[in-house]
Amino acid sequence: MKYFYGALAVLGTILPYSQLLPWLYHYGFNLTQFFAEMNQSRMGAFAWWDVIISIIVVIGFIIYEGKRKGMRHLWIPIIASLTVGVSLALPLFLLFRQVHLEKQERHQV
């Protein structure tokens, strides 16, 4: 599973940034334009509210599950959720979790 999660983390970075980087090249860090385009249509607003709620859920899951499993470096997927999005944060956290569980299994044998 860790290769699956790793591949999705890579795709979860490349695909969103393939859309963001050209926009940044064209508009720069124009927050007014960014928020205007976010709310340009009901579908755009729908998608952004979905993303915002998903980020909150993923951060809560990372903190809860990470502490429950005794994981370290939980800040990395949290930062990933805020800089890229759920598309990176969730598979990255699941990758970290899988590696952590495999280490625990090796030490119990």
Summary of the structure (lengths in Angstrom):
residues: 109
radius of gyration: 16.5
end to end distance: 20.6
largest distance: 56.6
contacts: 287
relative contact order: 0.16
helix: 86%
strand: 0%
